């Protein structure tokens, strides 16, 4: 078997891996670095190859960059202070700007945003705002390609379409990684495998005796509606996250990833399909959409939230014949399936047509369906029209939070010189968060040089 030697091997070329490599070059540009990904280079990726390749799962996403230490960034405060999280988010922002991001910042007016938050709370809806830039799904791949070229120009060895099978460990210390053809020997390894390989990473952690914990998952739908329904929020905030407590079960249901004038898209995994949303910078769609999900936590004896969420996704995929399920809100309330004939009555025309009309309640547990309906009705108080009969629901929208791998504050595991970063190891939940963990891991390695 062929052997190659490096100072640092990075597994995964998503935001965590890219920013780790950039940070290593900026900190010590004589390091011999290998960046390995199971997918293709940016220009070679097709729009359907959304989960792997240079840029990772975020490359073809909506391209929203979040910089406030709230929601998914809060997990970072288990390792570092809030001030450090803010500083690192700002640093990641500066790197994105360096590579060509020039998108505006939201909210545009802080006082108006706070007034909007207050009005929502009076109606029993919690509106969370955060500092955000919308790059756009049409622009972000260009930014990622600039990063890719920067790394190659600075001597990083990029290996694409290369799937790593195992870690090489000797006496509690990392020695490298291996695939079917090559042993990549290294003094340091950063594992940033992404959500697509979260199950693999969990298995390897078990084998290496690295502790991990299951995180809550979020299960729900992608809601599509006319753009004017959400316009006052998107114009001011671009992205507002709404949280409500349901009456029947007192569960939290929240929105995330709003896509003003955007489209719904399919995400394909090994055993199931999910939906997502994205907006381009021309905002050409007459519709807007957001995810509406319920957080699910499990306790002993069954704690594997990933397996639970995947079982729902697999059932929905089976019912949809390998495609997402599409249902009118009116039909869901009547607990009947949608048909193409019924969908024709909706004045909202679906932006994703590779779907199967169906009944979401056939795939989702009763509790989740009840919570989704009650949440939509509560949101209608502050967002009139969201509960229209014509509102469209796509399923499943599932946010899998990978098992959180145990690390120190430098993202180093109990295996000496093995670092982890990104969404796939449960340490982040979006592009900026993943990038931050990559920077932390890289600085941990630089501190040993």
C-alpha positions as CSV (number, residue, x, y, z in Angstrom):
1,X,0.0,0.0,0.0
2,X,1.2,3.5,-0.9
3,X,2.3,5.7,2.0
4,X,2.4,9.5,2.1
5,X,3.7,11.6,5.0
6,X,2.4,15.0,6.2
7,X,2.6,17.3,9.2
8,X,-1.2,17.6,9.3
9,X,-4.0,15.6,7.6
10,X,-7.5,17.2,7.5
11,X,-10.3,14.8,6.8
12,X,-13.2,16.7,5.3
13,X,-13.1,19.9,3.1
14,X,-16.2,21.6,4.4
15,X,-16.1,24.9,6.3
16,X,-14.3,23.3,9.3
17,X,-11.6,21.7,7.1
18,X,-11.2,24.7,4.8
19,X,-10.8,27.2,7.7
20,X,-8.5,24.8,9.6
21,X,-6.2,24.6,6.5
22,X,-6.4,28.4,5.9
23,X,-5.5,29.0,9.6
24,X,-2.6,26.6,9.5
25,X,-1.2,28.3,6.4
26,X,-1.5,31.8,8.0
27,X,0.1,30.6,11.2
28,X,3.0,28.5,9.8
29,X,3.1,28.2,6.0
30,X,5.9,25.6,5.9
31,X,3.6,22.8,7.2
32,X,3.0,19.9,4.9
33,X,-0.8,19.6,4.8
34,X,-3.2,17.2,3.2
35,X,-6.9,18.0,2.8
36,X,-9.0,15.0,2.0
37,X,-12.6,14.8,0.9
38,X,-14.9,12.0,-0.3
39,X,-16.5,14.3,-2.8
40,X,-15.4,16.4,-5.7
41,X,-13.8,19.8,-6.2
42,X,-16.1,22.8,-6.2
43,X,-16.4,23.2,-10.0
44,X,-16.9,19.4,-10.5
45,X,-19.8,19.1,-8.0
46,X,-23.3,18.8,-9.5
47,X,-26.2,20.6,-7.7
48,X,-27.3,17.1,-6.5
49,X,-24.0,16.4,-4.8
50,X,-24.9,18.6,-1.8
51,X,-23.5,16.7,1.1
52,X,-19.9,16.1,0.2
53,X,-17.1,17.7,-1.8
54,X,-15.0,20.8,-1.3
55,X,-17.2,23.3,0.6
56,X,-19.1,20.6,2.3
57,X,-22.9,20.5,2.9
58,X,-22.9,24.3,3.1
59,X,-21.5,25.0,-0.3
60,X,-24.9,24.8,-2.2
61,X,-26.9,26.0,0.8
62,X,-28.6,29.3,1.1
63,X,-25.3,30.8,2.1
64,X,-26.3,32.5,5.3
65,X,-23.5,33.4,7.7
66,X,-24.4,33.8,11.3
67,X,-22.2,35.8,13.7
68,X,-24.2,36.2,17.0
69,X,-23.4,33.8,19.9
70,X,-26.9,32.4,20.1
71,X,-28.7,29.2,19.1
72,X,-26.4,26.8,17.3
73,X,-23.3,28.8,18.4
74,X,-24.1,28.3,22.1
75,X,-22.5,24.8,22.0
76,X,-19.1,26.6,21.6
77,X,-19.6,28.2,25.0
78,X,-19.1,24.7,26.6
79,X,-15.4,25.1,25.6
80,X,-14.7,28.9,25.5
81,X,-16.2,32.1,26.8
82,X,-18.9,34.1,25.1
83,X,-16.4,36.8,24.3
84,X,-14.1,34.3,22.6
85,X,-17.0,33.0,20.6
86,X,-17.9,36.5,19.4
87,X,-14.2,37.2,18.6
88,X,-13.9,34.0,16.6
89,X,-17.1,34.6,14.7
90,X,-15.9,38.1,13.8
91,X,-12.6,36.6,12.7
92,X,-14.3,34.1,10.5
93,X,-16.4,37.0,9.0
94,X,-13.2,38.8,8.2
95,X,-11.8,35.8,6.4
96,X,-15.0,35.4,4.3
97,X,-14.7,39.1,3.5
98,X,-11.1,38.6,2.5
99,X,-12.2,35.9,0.0
100,X,-14.8,38.2,-1.6
101,X,-18.0,38.1,0.5
102,X,-19.5,41.6,0.3
103,X,-23.1,40.9,1.4
104,X,-24.9,43.3,3.7
105,X,-25.4,42.8,7.4
106,X,-28.7,42.3,9.0
107,X,-30.7,43.5,11.0
108,X,-30.5,46.8,9.2
109,X,-32.0,48.8,12.2
110,X,-31.5,47.5,15.7
111,X,-34.2,49.6,17.3
112,X,-36.8,48.5,14.8
113,X,-35.7,44.9,15.2
114,X,-36.1,45.1,19.0
115,X,-39.6,46.7,18.5
116,X,-40.5,43.7,16.3
117,X,-39.2,41.3,19.0
118,X,-41.4,43.0,21.6
119,X,-44.5,42.9,19.5
120,X,-44.0,39.2,18.8
121,X,-43.6,38.4,22.5
122,X,-46.9,40.2,23.3
123,X,-48.5,37.6,20.9
124,X,-46.8,34.7,22.7
125,X,-44.1,34.2,20.0
126,X,-40.4,34.5,20.8
127,X,-38.5,36.1,17.9
128,X,-34.7,35.6,18.0
129,X,-32.6,37.9,15.9
130,X,-28.9,37.5,15.1
131,X,-26.2,39.3,13.0
132,X,-26.3,37.6,9.6
133,X,-25.0,38.0,6.0
134,X,-26.8,36.3,3.1
135,X,-24.2,35.3,0.5
136,X,-26.6,33.4,-1.7
137,X,-26.5,29.9,-3.1
138,X,-25.3,31.3,-6.5
139,X,-22.4,33.2,-5.0
140,X,-21.1,30.9,-2.2
141,X,-19.5,28.3,-4.5
142,X,-17.4,31.0,-6.1
143,X,-16.2,32.0,-2.6
144,X,-15.4,28.4,-1.8
145,X,-13.5,28.0,-5.1
146,X,-11.3,31.0,-4.2
147,X,-10.5,29.3,-0.9
148,X,-9.8,26.0,-2.6
149,X,-7.4,27.8,-5.1
150,X,-5.7,29.7,-2.2
151,X,-4.9,26.4,-0.4
152,X,-3.6,24.8,-3.5
153,X,-1.5,27.8,-4.4
154,X,0.0,27.7,-0.9
155,X,1.1,24.1,-1.2
156,X,-1.8,22.2,0.4
157,X,-2.2,18.7,-1.1
158,X,-5.9,18.3,-2.0
159,X,-7.2,14.7,-2.4
160,X,-10.8,14.6,-3.6
161,X,-13.0,11.6,-4.2
162,X,-11.0,9.9,-1.5
163,X,-13.0,8.2,1.3
164,X,-11.1,7.6,4.5
165,X,-11.9,4.3,6.2
166,X,-10.0,4.4,9.4
167,X,-7.6,6.2,11.8
168,X,-4.1,4.9,12.4
169,X,-3.5,5.0,16.1
170,X,-0.6,3.6,18.1
171,X,-0.2,3.7,21.9
172,X,-3.0,6.3,22.3
173,X,-1.5,8.6,19.7
174,X,-2.7,9.4,16.1
175,X,-0.3,8.3,13.4
176,X,-2.5,9.1,10.3
177,X,-5.5,7.9,8.4
178,X,-6.0,5.2,5.7
179,X,-8.3,4.5,2.7
180,X,-8.3,1.4,0.4
181,X,-5.2,2.6,-1.4
182,X,-3.1,5.0,0.6
183,X,-1.8,5.4,4.2
184,X,-1.7,9.1,4.9
185,X,0.8,9.3,7.8
186,X,0.7,12.5,9.9
187,X,1.8,14.1,13.1
188,X,-1.6,15.6,13.6
189,X,-5.1,14.8,12.2
190,X,-8.2,17.0,12.2
191,X,-11.3,15.0,11.6
192,X,-14.1,17.2,10.1
193,X,-16.1,14.6,8.2
194,X,-19.4,16.5,8.0
195,X,-22.9,15.3,8.6
196,X,-22.8,12.8,5.8
197,X,-20.2,10.8,7.8
198,X,-21.4,11.4,11.3
199,X,-22.4,7.8,11.8
200,X,-18.9,6.7,10.7
201,X,-17.3,9.1,13.1
202,X,-19.4,7.9,16.0
203,X,-18.4,4.3,15.2
204,X,-14.7,5.2,15.1
205,X,-15.1,7.2,18.4
206,X,-16.5,4.0,20.0
207,X,-13.7,1.9,18.7
208,X,-11.1,4.4,20.0
209,X,-12.7,4.7,23.4
210,X,-13.6,8.4,22.8
211,X,-16.7,9.4,24.7
212,X,-19.6,11.0,22.9
213,X,-23.1,12.1,23.7
214,X,-26.3,12.1,21.7
215,X,-27.7,15.6,20.9
216,X,-31.3,16.5,20.3
217,X,-32.6,16.3,16.7
218,X,-35.2,18.4,15.0
219,X,-38.0,16.9,12.9
220,X,-40.5,18.8,10.8
221,X,-41.3,20.3,7.5
222,X,-40.3,23.0,5.0
223,X,-43.2,25.5,4.8
224,X,-43.7,27.4,1.5
225,X,-45.9,30.5,1.1
226,X,-46.2,33.8,-0.9
227,X,-43.2,36.1,-0.3
228,X,-45.4,38.9,1.1
229,X,-46.4,36.8,4.2
230,X,-42.9,37.1,5.6
231,X,-41.7,40.3,3.8
232,X,-41.8,42.7,6.8
233,X,-39.5,40.3,8.8
234,X,-37.1,39.5,5.9
235,X,-36.7,43.1,4.8
236,X,-35.6,44.1,8.3
237,X,-33.9,41.0,9.7
238,X,-33.4,38.8,6.6
239,X,-33.5,35.9,9.1
240,X,-35.8,35.8,12.1
241,X,-36.1,32.6,14.2
242,X,-39.5,32.1,15.7
243,X,-40.1,29.9,18.7
244,X,-43.5,28.9,20.1
245,X,-44.7,26.5,22.8
246,X,-47.6,24.3,21.7
247,X,-50.8,24.0,23.7
248,X,-51.3,20.3,23.7
249,X,-47.8,19.1,24.7
250,X,-46.0,22.3,25.7
251,X,-43.2,21.4,23.3
252,X,-40.9,24.0,21.6
253,X,-41.4,24.3,17.8
254,X,-39.2,26.7,15.9
255,X,-38.5,28.0,12.5
256,X,-35.0,28.2,11.0
257,X,-33.3,28.8,7.7
258,X,-35.9,31.2,6.2
259,X,-35.4,31.7,2.5
260,X,-37.0,35.0,1.3
261,X,-38.0,34.6,-2.4
262,X,-36.3,31.3,-2.3
263,X,-36.9,27.7,-3.4
264,X,-37.2,24.3,-1.8
265,X,-34.5,21.8,-2.6
266,X,-33.9,18.0,-2.0
267,X,-31.1,16.7,0.1
268,X,-30.2,13.1,-0.7
269,X,-28.6,10.8,1.9
270,X,-27.7,7.2,1.7
271,X,-31.0,5.8,2.9
272,X,-33.5,8.7,2.7
273,X,-34.2,12.1,1.3
274,X,-34.8,15.4,3.1
275,X,-35.7,18.9,2.0
276,X,-34.0,22.2,2.5
277,X,-34.3,25.7,1.2
278,X,-32.1,28.3,-0.6
279,X,-32.2,31.8,-2.0
280,X,-30.1,33.2,-4.8
281,X,-29.0,36.9,-4.8
282,X,-31.6,37.8,-7.5
283,X,-34.4,36.7,-5.2
284,X,-36.4,35.6,-8.3
285,X,-39.0,33.3,-6.7
286,X,-42.5,34.6,-5.8
287,X,-42.5,32.3,-2.8
288,X,-40.6,32.3,0.5
289,X,-40.0,29.3,2.8
290,X,-38.6,28.3,6.1
291,X,-38.1,25.1,8.1
292,X,-40.6,24.4,10.9
293,X,-39.3,21.8,13.3
294,X,-39.8,20.3,16.8
295,X,-36.8,19.4,18.9
296,X,-36.7,15.8,20.0
297,X,-34.7,14.6,23.1
298,X,-34.6,11.0,24.2
299,X,-33.6,9.6,27.6
300,X,-32.6,6.2,28.8
301,X,-33.0,3.4,27.8
302,X,-33.2,4.7,24.2
303,X,-31.0,7.8,23.7
304,X,-30.1,7.5,20.0
305,X,-31.8,10.5,18.6
306,X,-30.1,10.1,15.3
307,X,-31.6,6.6,14.8
308,X,-35.0,7.9,15.8
309,X,-34.9,10.8,13.3
310,X,-33.5,8.6,10.5
311,X,-36.3,6.1,11.0
312,X,-38.9,8.9,10.4
313,X,-37.0,10.1,7.4
314,X,-36.8,6.6,6.0
315,X,-40.5,6.0,6.5
316,X,-41.3,9.4,4.8
317,X,-39.0,8.4,1.9
318,X,-40.7,5.1,1.5
319,X,-44.2,6.7,1.4
320,X,-42.8,9.3,-1.1
321,X,-41.3,6.6,-3.3
322,X,-37.9,8.0,-2.9
323,X,-39.0,11.6,-3.2
324,X,-40.1,14.2,-0.6
325,X,-43.8,14.4,0.4
326,X,-45.8,17.5,-0.5
327,X,-49.0,18.4,1.2
328,X,-51.3,21.4,1.4
329,X,-51.8,22.7,4.9
330,X,-55.6,22.3,4.4
331,X,-55.2,18.6,3.7
332,X,-52.9,18.1,6.7
333,X,-55.5,19.7,9.0
334,X,-58.1,17.4,7.6
335,X,-55.7,14.4,8.0
336,X,-56.1,13.5,4.3
337,X,-53.5,13.1,1.7
338,X,-52.9,15.7,-1.0
339,X,-53.3,14.8,-4.6
340,X,-52.1,16.8,-7.7
341,X,-55.7,17.7,-8.2
342,X,-56.0,19.2,-4.7
343,X,-52.6,20.9,-5.0
344,X,-53.9,22.6,-8.2
345,X,-56.4,24.5,-5.9
346,X,-53.5,26.1,-4.1
347,X,-52.5,29.6,-5.3
348,X,-49.0,28.8,-4.0
349,X,-47.2,26.9,-6.8
350,X,-44.5,24.5,-5.5
351,X,-40.9,25.5,-6.3
352,X,-39.9,21.9,-5.9
353,X,-41.8,19.6,-8.3
354,X,-39.8,16.4,-7.9
355,X,-42.1,15.4,-5.1
356,X,-45.0,13.0,-4.4
357,X,-48.3,14.4,-3.1
358,X,-49.1,12.6,0.1
359,X,-50.0,12.7,3.8
360,X,-47.3,13.7,6.2
361,X,-49.2,12.3,9.2
362,X,-48.6,8.8,7.7
363,X,-44.9,9.3,8.3
364,X,-44.7,11.6,11.4
365,X,-45.7,10.7,14.9
366,X,-49.0,12.2,16.1
367,X,-47.3,14.4,18.6
368,X,-45.1,16.0,16.0
369,X,-48.0,16.6,13.6
370,X,-50.1,18.1,16.3
371,X,-47.3,20.4,17.3
372,X,-46.7,21.5,13.7
373,X,-50.3,22.5,13.2
374,X,-50.6,24.3,16.5
375,X,-47.3,26.1,15.8
376,X,-48.5,27.3,12.4
377,X,-51.7,28.7,14.0
378,X,-49.7,30.6,16.6
379,X,-47.3,32.0,14.0
380,X,-50.3,33.3,12.1
381,X,-51.0,35.8,14.9
382,X,-47.7,37.6,14.0
383,X,-47.4,36.4,10.4
384,X,-51.0,36.5,8.9
385,X,-51.5,34.2,6.0
386,X,-49.0,31.5,7.1
387,X,-52.0,29.3,8.0
388,X,-53.7,29.7,4.6
389,X,-55.2,26.6,3.1
390,X,-52.8,27.1,0.2
391,X,-49.6,27.0,2.3
392,X,-47.4,24.1,1.2
393,X,-45.6,21.6,3.4
394,X,-42.7,19.5,2.3
395,X,-41.4,16.5,4.4
396,X,-39.2,15.5,5.9
397,X,-37.1,18.5,7.0
398,X,-34.7,17.0,9.6
399,X,-31.8,18.7,11.3
400,X,-29.6,15.9,12.5
401,X,-27.2,17.0,15.2
402,X,-24.4,14.6,15.2
403,X,-23.2,12.9,18.3
404,X,-21.0,15.3,20.2
405,X,-17.5,14.0,20.5
406,X,-15.7,14.7,23.8
407,X,-12.7,17.1,23.4
408,X,-10.7,19.6,25.3
409,X,-10.9,23.4,24.6
410,X,-8.6,23.0,21.6
411,X,-10.9,20.3,20.0
412,X,-8.3,17.6,20.8
413,X,-9.7,14.2,21.7
414,X,-8.3,11.7,24.2
415,X,-6.3,10.3,21.3
416,X,-3.2,12.5,21.3
417,X,-3.0,14.8,18.3
418,X,-6.4,13.8,17.0
419,X,-8.6,16.8,16.7
420,X,-12.2,17.0,15.6
421,X,-14.2,19.9,14.1
422,X,-17.5,20.8,12.5
423,X,-21.1,19.7,12.3
424,X,-20.2,16.0,11.8
425,X,-18.8,15.7,15.3
426,X,-21.5,17.6,17.0
427,X,-19.5,20.7,17.8
428,X,-21.3,23.2,15.5
429,X,-24.6,23.6,13.6
430,X,-23.9,25.9,10.7
431,X,-21.2,27.3,8.3
432,X,-19.7,29.8,10.7
433,X,-19.8,27.6,13.7
434,X,-18.1,24.8,11.8
435,X,-15.4,27.3,10.5
436,X,-14.8,28.5,14.1
437,X,-14.1,24.9,15.3
438,X,-11.7,24.4,12.4
439,X,-9.9,27.6,13.5
440,X,-9.7,26.4,17.1
441,X,-8.3,23.0,16.1
442,X,-5.7,24.6,13.8
443,X,-4.6,27.0,16.6
444,X,-4.3,24.0,18.9
445,X,-1.9,22.4,16.5
446,X,0.0,25.6,15.9
447,X,0.4,26.0,19.7
448,X,2.4,22.7,19.7
449,X,4.8,23.8,16.9
